Amino acid sequence: MLKVQEIRELIKLVDQSSIDEFVYEYEGSKIKMKKSQAAHKAVEMIAMPAAMEAVQQVQAPVHVQPAVAVAVAEPVQEPKKEEIKETANLHKITSPMVGTFYQSPTPDADSYVIAGSKVTKDSVVCIVEAMKLFNEIEAEVNGEIVEVLVKDGQLVEYGQPLFLVKPE
């Protein structure tokens, strides 16, 4: 795991460079930095238990121009064999882009779908917002929503599973 000072140096280097995104992975730890268009943003830290001391030292907002967001992710755990068997026959609806996941068309409206909802291949199941464009995501298959894999307002990556659907 990188030390706090090393993370700060990386933030400065990424900020001063022309790159927009930087990812560092080592022994199950991952640091991801993206430049933001906003003038000031605080550094976001999600840390592993072993790195909690370092996180407490960095939790004060760090302001850079343009802002750089940092996330330290927990190690990826391999799915258990039982989970693989259960999801093998399910269709995954994945995100076609990087953006923000929304379950409903407006904050005060009902979700497009919830676990147990019946969908057709043309049913809109969510919205992924990317660069102020709201993209409706369709189910792609006829079936029943088994599980919603992301939370409303969560950032999603390209190809990230959003829903599990039991095809009909």
Buried (B, 14 or more C-beta within 10 A) or exposed (E): BBEBEEBBEBBEEBBEEEEEEBEBEEEEBBBBBBBBEEEEBEBEBEBBEEBEEBBEEBEEEBEBEEBBBBBBBEEEEEEEEEEEEEBEEBBBBBBBBBBBBBBBBEEEEEBBBEEEBEBEEEBEBBBBBBEEEEEEBBBBBBBBBBBBBBEEEEBBEEEBBBBBBEEE
